Amino acid sequence: MSGTQSSSSLPAPIARLWEPLRERSRSNRALLLMAPLLVFELLLFVAPFLILLRISLTAGSQDLRYAPGTWSISGYTEVFTTDVLLNAITYSIKMGLVATAITVVIATFYAYAIWRAEGVVKSALLFSVILPLLTTLVIKTYAFWPLLSPNGTVNGILTSLNLVSEPIQFVPGTVGMVVGQVYIVLPYAVLAIYSVLSTMDWGIVEAARDLGASRPRSVLEVVVPQAMPGIIVATVISFAWSVGAYAAPGLLGDGQNQAKAFALVVEKRLLSNLQWEVATAYAVVMLLLMLVSIVLLTVTLNRFGGEFEYA
């Protein structure tokens, strides 16, 4: 006998007392199942952030990298009274927006191609997305040096075809850095969008075409809105990773990129200048700005279609 039937067979006064207990029992079971995830989140995300916040509120010391037991806002004072924060935020957000736009466009087309492919072609496309995830971040980023350097493969092809008169310096530079960052986040974006497209019924697209929609219009007005939850996830992942990128600016960027990239600014304050309170203050401020930016991006993209559920 089910819980609903057993409770309905009880007398009315007892049923009124039993129903809240039964609902609470369900809630407790759900909470118990979520307990490992909650502990994981607390230990690996909340606790480190609280430690970071505490270090940012300590007083600077010439003798100690970290002066425990002290309280001060000197780190935040330096952050907000110099131009370093504004330059780092402006540069990092610009880079994040450019890399994210390129990544999401390519990922959408690639995920669509995987969705429509069949057999060996589909397996090959999926394998080509997963394969970069099996390579370490530094190796696959540094691999762009022999490809994009002035004496590299790309410049060799361009000069041999007489498309350019002299080699172009992609790396070190902004172009190589953006290309490297797009390559890093592209697999995650493709998988996020494809996971949504794989649940979509192709009959909806065929119905749109039967009603007179062209192929591009059916994709823009049917496929893209249905894939919007995946596009939102891909955008958030790409933007968050690109704004706080370390490997691409550090390995493929020039001196100007490395001086303005947010992650490298924090590294310099932390390891070279030994200003732990200033470095952690930069990290806290940038993290808060990132959260605001991600919320704005999500709200904006939600207006273009699809439904995105917040857990």
N, C-alpha and C positions, 0 to 999 in steps of 0.2 A: 504494500500500500504506500503510495507516495506521501510526501510531507504535506501536500495541499489537501489530499483526501483525508488524512488522519486528523489534521487540525479542524477540517470542516465537520468531522463527525463528533467532535468534542462539544460539550455544552458551551453556550455563548460566553459566560463569565470566564471559564477556563481558557477558551480559545483566545479571548482578548489578552490574557496574560501570556499565553504560549507563543503567539505570533511574534511579538518583539524579541523574545528569547531566540526564536528560530532565525530571525533576520540577523540578530547580533552574532549568532553562531556562524552564519555564512560569512559575515564581515571579518570575524576573527580568523576563519580559515583562509580567507583571501590575504589577510595581513600576514599570516604565518607563511604563506607561500612567497610573499614578496620580501620577507625578512632578509634572505641572503643578498638580494639585489640592493636593499636599503643599506645593509652593512657595507657592501662593496662600495656604494656611492659615498657613504660617510667616510670610509677609510681612505679612498683614493682621490676624492674630489673635495669634499667639504673640509676635512681635516687639513690637507695641504694648503687650501686657500686661507684658512684661519691662521695657520702658521705664517704664511706670506703676509697677511694683514698685520700680524703682531710684529714681525720684523720691520715692517714699514713704519711702525709707530715707535721705534727706538731712537735714541739719540746717537748721532754720529760720533765716532771716536777715531783718533789717529793711531791708537795702539791696538785696538781690537776691530775686527771686521764686523763683529756683532756684539753690542753691549747689552747683554740680557739684564732684565730688571729695570731698565730705564724706559721712560715714556717721553716722546717728543713728536712734533709734526714737522720737524726740520726737513725731512725727506720730501714731504708734500709741498713745503714752502719752496724748495729748490725746483721742484717739478713745475710749479705754476708760475714761477717768477723768471724762468728762462725760456728761450725760443726753441729749445731742444724738443720739448714735448710736442709743440705745435707742428714743427717740421716733421717729426717722426710720425705723428698721427696723419698729417696731410699726405705725406709720401706713401705710407703703408696702406691707407685706405684707397688712394688712387691705384696703387699696384693691385690691391685686392679686387677692386671693381673691374679693372681691365682683365686680369687673369680669370675672374669668375665669369665675366661675359663670354670670353672665348671658350672657356671650359664647358659652360652650360650649352652653348650653341652646338659645339662639336659633339658633346655627350648625347644631346637629344637626337641628332641625326644618326649617330652610331647605335644608340639604343633602338631606334626605329628600324635600322637595318638588321639588327639581331632579331628583333621581334618578327620581321617579315621573312627572314631567311629560314631555310629548312635543311635538315640533314647535316652533311659534312660542313657546309658553309656556315651554318649556325654554330656548330661546335668550334670551328676555327675562329670565328669572331669572338665567341665567349672566351676561348683559350687565350686569344691575344689581349683581352682585357685583364684576365686573371694573372697572366704571366708576369707583368711588371710588379705585382704585389709580392711575388716570391723573391724579388731582388732587394737588397738593402737600399735605403734612401740615399746614402752618400754615393754609392757606386753608380746607381742609375742617374743621379744628378750630374756627377762628374763626367759621365760618359758623353755629355754634350760638348765637352772641350774638343775632342778630336773631330767631332761633327761640325761644329760652328766656329771654330777658331779661324783666324785669317789663312792658315795653311791647312785647314780641315777639308773634309769631304764636300760639304755644301759649296764652299768657295771654289774648290777645284772644279766642280761641275759647272758653276756659273761662269767662271773664266774660260773654261774649255768650250762652252757654247757661245762665247762672246756676248753674254748678257750683261756683264760688267767689265769695266776696263781694269779695275784693280780690286783686290779682295776687300770684302766688307767685314768690319770687326763686330761680329755679333756677340762674341765673348772675349774678354769680360765686358759686359754692357747690359743695358736695360732689356734689349731684345732677347738675348740669350737667357737672362734671368726669368723673363715672363714665359718663354718657351719651356724652360725647365720646370717652373712651377705648375704650368698647365699639365705637363706630362705627369707630374707627381699626383695631382688630384683628379685627373681625368678618369682613371678606373673606378674610383668611388662614385663619381657623378654618373657614369654610365650604368653601373649596377643599381644605383638608386632609382634612376628613371626606368630602366628595363624591368625592375621588379614590379612597377606599377603597370607598365604596358603589357606585361605577360598575363595580367588578369583581365585585360580589356577584350571585349567581343569585337572581332573584325567585321561582323555583320552590321554594326552601326556605321562604319565607314562606307561599306558597300551601299547601305541605304541612302547615305548622303550623296553618293555619286549617282545613284539611280534617280535622285531628285534634281540632278542637274549641277551639283557641285563639281568643280574641277579637282584634279588631284591635289594641287597646292592648297586650295581652299578647304578641301575635306580634311587635310592634315592640320591646318591652322585652326579650323573651327570645331573639329571633332577630336582629333588625337591629342593636340596640345592641351586643351582644357581637361581632358580625362587624365592626362599624365601630369597635371599640375602638382599633385602631392609629391610625386617623385622629383619634379623640377625644383620644388621648394627645398626639399632635403638636399639635393645636389647643390643648390645655390648656397645654402647655409654652410655645408661642409667646405665648399670651395672658398667662400669668402672668409670664413674663420681661419682656415688653414693658410690662405694666401696673405692675409693681413699680418699674421704672426709668423710668417715664413722665416726660417733660419738657413736651411741648406741652400736654397736657390740663390738668395742674395749673397751668402757667404762664399759659395763656390763659383758662381757664374756672374756675379755683379762686379762692377768696377768700384773704385774708391768712393765715388759719389753715392752709389747705391748702398754700399756698406756703411757709410757714415749716417745715412738717414733711415735705413731699415730698422723697424722698431726692435726686433729681436736682437739685432747686433748692437743697438744702443744700450739695451739692458745688459748684454754680455760685457760691454766695455765698462759700464759703471760697476758691475759686480766683480769681474775678474781682474781688470786692469787698474781701475781707480779704487777698488776695494770699498766702494760706497754701497754697502748692502741696503741701508735704509732708503737711499735714493733709487736704487735699482728695483727694489720691491714696490716702492711707491709708484714708479712707472708701470710696473706690471699690474698693480691693482687698478689704477686709473684706466689703463688700456683694456683690461678685462671688462670693466663696467661699461666702457664705451662700446665694446664689442657686443655685449648683451643687448644694449639699446639698438645698435645697428641691425642685429639679427632679428629683433622683434619688428623693426620697421620694414626690413626686407620681406619677412614672412607675411605681415599684414598687407603690404603692397602687392605681393604676388597672389595672395588669396583673392584679391579683387578680380583677377583675370580668369577665374574659373577653378573648378575642382573643390574638394573639401579636404581640409587638413585638420585632423583631430589632435588636440593637445592633451598629452598624458600628464 
